[in-house]
Amino acid sequence: MAAPNEYARSTLKLQERKDLAVFGLIGIAAIIFIFLTISYQIVFMLYAIASIFIFCTYFMLWNEKEGEEHFADTGKYPHITVLIPSFNTRHTIFECIRTCKGSVYPGKLDILVIDDGSTDGSYELLQKVEGIELHRQVKNGGKAAALNYGIEKAKGEIVACVDSDTYLAKNTLKQAVKHFAEGENVASVVVFICVNNPRNLLQRIQELEYWVSFGFFFKTIATVNGLYVTPGPTALYRKDILQKLGGYDEKNLCEDLEIALRLQKHGYRISACHQTIVKTEVPDNLKQLYKQRLRWYRGGAANIIRYSELFFNKKYGDLGFFVLPTMLGSGLVAALFMAWTILFTAKNALSWLLPFTYDFSAGMTLTAISVGNGFFMLNSGWILWVFAICIWGYFLVKSFEMVGEHFQLKHVLPLLCLLWIYPLFLGFVFMVSYAYELFGVKYTW
């Protein structure tokens, strides 16, 4: 699902705390960066210790709640309207519709497709599809605008927002809707999102990433009402609550993150269903992945500032005191570490090249000594980091169990890349996204 090329920032007014929040973030970044320039090893050890603490917290939450997710069939199945926004998605939307029509749902179910000004001929083809209600917006207004239009037209009391490149399992809607019975304040239910048919190494890396993120972590933070995003590929909502809160923000880069934080701000709960999965298409090259994550991280930064009152506010419990701070902290540290790494690498490269300009043999000697020292030195910070990786490995094992997969040889290379190479890429994107936000670069999709 695409959107307009350039986005204006949200027209909803930000409170005066924005300036304070921005100043605070810059101050924190400056302090951390100064520490990095003084001693990278000290900061690396502190980061490793913090990671262990956070991972251990997730570990305890998981083991405390594991196995408690059982929902009896109440026999109540509300009317669901599936909303599928579409813009130039002729290669995926028909499979999406097929899986939605194949849903085994005991209650009333209808499918509403909102074409958002497609120019690839998909609208003309959709007109021939039976069993759907098709609406068209002549001008492309973006995914959020298409969904808002669909919400107004939906007849169901529950709306299931499904991306046009996402495919439901037969029992997705039946299993997910049960979670609304947890309470009247459950406004949304999210499901376990997996990668559809990974075809190259980059997609297989994302496959593991999705299993851990939307599997283990989502299930864990849901137990403390800490879900901060209702992922775009598939999420169910109570229609009346969405309308009460004004629908999606149509000028927000991450409308799924913004609506989730807005739900949390107004005291509603978001539940997670992991008894079923949906599969979605993911970027198959670095350029597409970079654009996707840049949008995610920029949207995340903007929405964190927008909803900064949720942070360290006892009214929002673990979401405010643990989940959101760790989410912000991980992105900020990743960006700073990448910035430091670039500067440090450049400095070391210059120091390495300088002796060669005077005496080639002296340069070779110094290179051999530095390599030898690096090989035999054992940094205690790395021991802590390995310990953190071991805990993370436990999360991965549990994620494999959740999706019903067994670790195979084909997972080895993606796992190694996920642990050691992929974080560098994400850290770089975090760094760029924060720089763009700081200098007010226009939003692009």
C-alpha positions in Angstrom: 0.0 0.0 0.0 1.6 3.2 -1.1 0.9 6.9 -0.2 1.5 10.4 -1.5 5.2 11.1 -2.2 5.4 13.9 0.3 3.8 14.2 3.7 3.1 17.3 5.7 3.5 16.8 9.4 0.4 16.0 11.4 -1.9 18.9 11.7 -3.0 17.9 15.2 -1.4 20.3 17.6 1.6 19.1 19.7 1.7 20.3 23.2 4.3 22.7 24.5 6.2 19.8 25.9 7.6 19.1 22.4 10.4 21.6 22.8 11.2 20.2 26.2 11.2 16.7 24.8 13.4 17.6 21.9 15.8 19.4 24.1 15.9 16.4 26.5 16.6 14.0 23.7 19.4 16.1 22.3 20.9 16.5 25.8 20.8 12.7 26.4 22.4 12.1 23.0 25.1 14.6 23.7 26.0 13.1 27.1 26.1 9.6 25.6 28.2 10.7 22.7 30.7 12.4 25.0 31.0 9.2 27.0 31.6 7.3 23.7 34.4 9.6 22.8 36.0 9.2 26.2 35.7 5.4 26.5 33.8 3.2 24.1 34.6 0.2 26.3 32.9 1.6 29.4 29.8 2.6 27.5 29.8 -0.8 25.7 29.8 -2.6 29.0 27.0 -0.4 30.4 25.0 -1.0 27.3 25.6 -4.8 27.6 24.5 -4.7 31.3 21.4 -2.7 30.4 20.6 -5.2 27.6 20.9 -8.1 30.1 18.6 -6.3 32.5 16.0 -5.7 29.8 16.2 -9.2 28.4 16.0 -10.7 31.9 12.8 -8.7 32.5 11.3 -10.1 29.3 12.5 -13.5 30.3 10.7 -13.3 33.7 7.5 -11.9 32.1 7.4 -14.8 29.6 8.0 -17.5 32.2 5.4 -16.0 34.5 2.7 -15.9 31.8 3.7 -18.8 29.5 0.8 -21.2 28.8 -1.9 -18.9 30.2 -3.4 -18.0 26.8 -6.6 -20.0 26.7 -9.9 -18.6 25.5 -13.1 -20.5 25.5 -15.5 -20.3 22.6 -18.3 -18.0 23.9 -20.4 -18.6 20.8 -20.6 -14.9 20.2 -19.2 -13.8 16.8 -19.8 -10.1 16.0 -20.2 -8.8 12.5 -16.8 -8.2 11.0 -16.0 -6.0 8.0 -12.6 -6.6 6.5 -11.1 -3.4 5.1 -8.5 -3.7 2.4 -7.0 -0.4 1.1 -5.3 -0.8 -2.3 -3.1 1.4 -4.4 -1.4 -0.3 -7.4 -1.4 -3.7 -5.8 -2.6 -5.9 -8.6 0.2 -8.5 -7.9 -1.0 -9.2 -4.4 -4.5 -8.0 -3.7 -6.3 -10.8 -5.4 -4.5 -13.4 -3.2 -5.3 -11.2 -0.2 -9.0 -11.2 -1.1 -9.0 -15.0 -1.7 -7.6 -15.7 1.8 -10.1 -13.3 3.3 -13.0 -15.0 1.5 -11.6 -18.3 2.6 -11.9 -17.4 6.3 -13.8 -19.8 8.5 -15.8 -17.4 10.6 -19.2 -18.4 12.2 -20.5 -14.9 12.3 -21.4 -12.4 9.6 -18.4 -11.3 7.4 -18.1 -8.9 4.6 -15.1 -7.5 2.6 -14.8 -3.9 1.7 -12.0 -2.9 -0.7 -11.0 0.8 -1.0 -9.1 1.5 -4.2 -7.0 4.6 -3.5 -6.7 6.0 -7.1 -4.8 3.0 -8.6 -3.3 3.5 -12.0 -2.1 -0.1 -12.7 -5.4 -1.5 -13.9 -6.1 -3.2 -10.6 -9.4 -1.2 -10.0 -10.8 -2.4 -13.3 -9.9 -6.0 -12.4 -11.4 -5.6 -9.0 -14.7 -4.7 -10.5 -15.0 -8.2 -11.8 -14.4 -9.9 -8.4 -17.5 -11.3 -6.7 -18.1 -11.3 -3.0 -16.6 -7.9 -2.2 -17.9 -4.3 -1.8 -15.6 -2.1 -3.9 -15.2 1.7 -3.4 -12.9 4.0 -5.3 -11.3 7.3 -4.4 -10.2 9.1 -7.5 -7.3 10.9 -5.9 -4.6 9.0 -4.0 -4.9 10.1 -0.4 -2.8 7.5 1.4 -3.5 4.4 3.4 -4.9 6.1 6.5 -7.4 8.2 4.4 -8.5 5.0 2.6 -9.1 3.2 5.9 -11.0 6.2 7.4 -13.3 6.1 4.3 -13.7 2.3 4.8 -14.5 2.7 8.5 -17.3 5.1 7.7 -18.7 2.7 5.1 -18.3 -0.5 7.2 -21.4 -2.2 8.5 -19.6 -4.5 11.0 -19.1 -3.7 14.7 -15.6 -5.0 14.3 -13.3 -3.8 11.5 -10.3 -5.9 10.4 -7.8 -3.7 8.7 -5.8 -5.9 6.3 -3.0 -4.7 4.0 -3.4 -5.7 0.4 -0.1 -7.7 0.5 -1.1 -9.7 3.5 -2.8 -13.2 3.6 -5.0 -14.5 6.4 -5.0 -18.0 7.7 -8.5 -19.6 7.7 -8.9 -19.2 11.4 -7.4 -15.8 11.8 -10.6 -13.8 12.3 -12.3 -16.5 14.4 -9.4 -16.8 16.8 -8.6 -13.0 17.0 -12.2 -11.9 17.7 -12.3 -14.0 20.9 -9.9 -11.6 22.5 -12.5 -8.8 22.5 -14.3 -10.9 25.2 -11.5 -10.0 27.6 -13.3 -6.8 28.4 -15.2 -3.8 27.0 -12.1 -1.7 27.1 -10.3 -4.0 24.6 -10.3 -1.7 21.6 -8.0 -3.7 19.3 -6.6 -7.1 18.8 -3.3 -7.8 16.9 -2.1 -11.1 15.5 1.1 -12.9 14.9 2.6 -11.5 11.6 5.1 -13.6 9.7 7.0 -13.2 6.4 5.4 -14.8 3.4 7.5 -17.2 1.4 11.0 -15.7 1.9 13.0 -16.0 -1.3 16.4 -14.5 -0.5 18.8 -14.0 2.4 17.4 -10.6 3.3 13.9 -11.9 3.5 15.0 -14.9 5.6 16.7 -12.4 8.0 13.4 -10.5 8.3 11.5 -13.8 8.8 13.5 -14.5 12.0 13.1 -10.8 13.0 9.4 -11.0 12.6 9.1 -14.2 14.6 10.9 -12.7 17.5 9.3 -9.2 17.3 5.7 -10.1 16.5 5.9 -13.4 18.3 7.9 -13.5 21.5 8.0 -9.8 22.3 4.5 -8.9 21.4 3.1 -11.8 23.4 5.3 -10.8 26.4 4.5 -7.1 26.5 0.8 -7.8 25.8 0.6 -9.4 29.3 1.4 -6.1 30.9 -0.8 -4.0 28.5 2.4 -2.7 26.8 1.5 -3.0 23.1 2.4 0.3 21.5 1.6 -0.5 17.9 -1.3 -2.2 16.0 0.7 -3.4 13.0 -0.5 -2.4 9.6 -0.6 -5.8 7.9 -3.5 -7.0 10.1 -5.3 -5.5 13.2 -8.9 -5.7 14.4 -10.7 -2.8 16.1 -14.0 -2.0 17.6 -15.5 0.3 15.0 -17.3 2.6 17.5 -14.1 3.3 19.4 -12.1 4.1 16.3 -14.9 6.6 15.3 -15.0 8.0 18.8 -11.3 8.8 18.6 -11.5 10.3 15.2 -10.1 7.5 13.1 -6.5 7.3 11.8 -4.3 10.4 11.5 -4.0 10.8 7.8 -0.8 12.8 7.9 1.2 10.5 10.1 4.0 8.3 8.6 3.2 5.5 11.1 -0.6 5.6 11.5 -0.6 2.1 13.1 1.8 3.3 15.8 -0.1 6.6 16.3 -3.5 5.0 16.7 -2.1 2.5 19.2 -0.6 5.2 21.4 -3.8 7.2 21.1 -5.8 4.1 22.3 -3.4 3.7 25.2 -3.6 7.3 26.1 -7.4 7.1 26.4 -7.4 4.1 28.6 -8.1 1.3 26.1 -6.4 -2.0 25.9 -4.7 -3.8 23.0 -4.7 -7.6 23.1 -2.5 -10.0 21.2 -3.7 -13.2 19.6 -1.0 -15.8 18.9 -3.2 -18.8 18.2 -3.1 -17.9 14.5 -0.8 -16.2 12.0 -1.0 -14.0 9.0 1.7 -13.8 6.3 2.8 -10.6 4.7 5.2 -9.5 1.9 8.4 -7.9 3.0 11.1 -5.9 1.1 13.4 -8.1 -1.0 16.2 -5.6 -1.4 18.1 -3.2 0.8 16.8 -0.1 -1.0 13.2 -1.0 -0.2 14.0 -2.1 3.3 15.9 1.1 4.0 12.9 3.2 2.8 10.5 1.1 4.9 12.5 1.3 8.1 13.3 5.0 7.6 9.6 5.6 7.5 9.0 3.4 10.6 11.8 5.1 12.6 10.9 8.6 11.6 7.3 8.0 12.4 8.3 6.4 15.7 10.4 9.4 16.7 7.6 11.9 15.8 5.0 9.9 17.7 7.2 9.5 20.8 7.5 13.2 21.0 3.7 13.6 20.4 2.8 11.2 23.2 5.7 12.0 25.6 3.2 12.3 28.5 2.9 8.5 28.5 6.6 8.2 29.5 7.2 7.5 33.3 3.5 8.2 34.0 2.1 5.8 36.6 -1.3 6.0 34.9 0.1 4.0 32.0 1.9 1.4 34.1 4.5 -0.9 32.5 3.9 0.7 29.1 5.1 4.1 30.4 7.8 2.9 32.8 9.3 0.1 30.9 8.2 -0.6 27.3 8.3 2.9 25.8 11.5 3.9 27.5 13.3 0.7 26.3 11.9 1.2 22.8 13.2 4.8 22.7 16.5 3.9 24.3 17.3 1.1 22.0 16.8 3.2 18.9 18.7 6.2 20.3 21.6 4.1 21.4 21.7 2.2 18.1 21.9 5.6 16.3 24.6 6.9 18.6 26.7 3.7 18.3 26.5 3.8 14.6 27.6 7.5 14.5 30.4 6.7 16.9 31.4 3.7 14.9 31.7 5.7 11.7 33.8 8.4 13.3 36.0 5.8 15.2 36.5 3.7 12.0 37.5 6.9 10.1 39.9 7.9 12.8 41.5 4.4 13.0 41.8 4.2 9.2 43.6 7.6 9.2 45.9 6.4 12.0 46.6 3.2 10.2 47.4 5.0 6.9 49.5 7.7 8.3 52.7 5.6 9.1 52.6 4.3 5.5 53.1 7.8 4.2 56.5 8.0 6.0 57.8 4.4 6.0 56.0 1.4 4.4 57.8 -1.2 6.6 57.0 0.7 9.8 53.3 0.8 8.8 53.4 -3.0 8.2 55.0 -3.6 11.6 52.5 -1.4 13.5 49.6 -3.2 11.6 50.9 -6.6 12.7 51.2 -5.6 16.3 47.7 -4.1 16.4 46.2 -7.2 14.8 48.0 -9.4 17.3 46.9 -7.4 20.3 43.3 -7.4 19.1 43.4 -11.1 18.6 44.7 -12.0 22.1 42.9 -9.3 24.1 39.7 -10.5 25.8 37.3 -7.7 26.7 35.0 -8.3 29.6 32.4 -6.2 27.9 32.2 -8.9 25.2 31.6 -11.6 27.8 28.6 -9.6 29.0 27.4 -9.2 25.4 27.7 -12.9 24.7 25.6 -13.5 27.8 22.9 -11.1 26.5 23.0 -12.9 23.2 22.4 -16.2 24.9 19.3 -14.8 26.6 18.2 -13.5 23.2 18.8 -17.0 21.8 16.2 -18.3 24.3 13.7 -15.8 22.9 14.5 -17.1 19.4 13.9 -20.7 20.5 10.5 -19.7 22.0 9.7 -17.8 18.8 10.4 -21.0 16.7 8.1 -22.9 19.0 5.3 -20.3 18.6 5.4 -20.6 14.8 5.8 -24.4 14.8 9.2 -24.4 13.1 12.3 -26.4 13.9 15.8 -24.9 13.6 17.4 -26.1 10.3 20.6 -25.5 8.4 18.9 -22.9 6.3 18.4 -20.7 9.3 22.1 -20.6 10.3 23.3 -17.9 7.9 20.2 -15.6 8.4 20.7 -16.0 12.2 24.3 -15.0 12.0 23.5 -12.0 9.9 20.6 -11.1 12.2 23.0 -11.0 15.2 26.1 -9.4 13.7 25.4 -7.6 10.5 21.7 -6.6 10.4 21.9 -4.5 13.6 24.6 -2.3 11.9 22.1 -1.6 9.0 19.3 -0.8 11.4 21.6 1.4 13.5 22.5 3.3 10.4 18.8 3.8 9.5 18.1 5.0 13.1 20.9 7.5 12.8 19.6 8.9 9.5 16.0 9.0 10.7 16.9 11.0 13.8 19.0 13.4 11.8 16.1 13.9 9.3 13.7 14.6 12.2 16.2 17.0 13.8 16.6 19.0 10.6 12.9 18.8 9.6 13.4 16.9 6.3 10.0 16.4 4.5 8.3 13.1 5.0 8.4 10.7 2.1 6.9 7.3 1.7 
